[in-house]
């Protein structure tokens, strides 16, 4: 868990920024319910998996029951970050049915649904109807569902998730994410009627901050 700065250095500016992000998410949920949240990046240069994992940690530490879903069936990382098995996960659950193979983590109130074994056609597996039913089934297990997905501009997976969750956080990298790419990513999310909560700017002098458009 060395990449989880919210655990290794909870007093650091970056960890404090994740705490501020958690507070902003709570406020965003006051106007409209916000039970499921997609966290994704503009492009592949952004370490979105580490960001959503750190956010999950601070939300669990605040007392909420958190379920982190690794919806990146192409390059899954959450099982590595939390040190759990990836033998069963989202892909096997969608393929076999039954109960979701949730795994406990070392963080109290934080459960993980890993991506599971690699699949040849992730887009076919992530149908809109299947995602909608999955989120409904998972809602009983947590106060908040956080979803990790591939970058918006890389593949269509993120757009599929975005159309079904209650809100989306879009990650951008300070100094490397091109403005045109960020605008393209936003347009893709808007096309599926995603509720974009805002952009999270990463790697700003070892900090991370919530910002609007």
Secondary structure, DSSP 8 states (H G I E B T S, - for coil): -TT-HHHH-TTSHHHHHHHHHHHHHHHHHHHS---EEEEEESSTTS-HHHHHHHHHHHHHHTT--EEEEE--SSS--HHHHHT---SSSHHHHHHH-SS---EE-SSTTEEEE---S--S-HHHHS-HHHHHHHHHHHGGG-SEEEEE---TTT-SHHHHHHTTSSEEEEEEETTTS-HHHHHHHHHHHHHTT--EEEEEEE-SSS-EEEE--
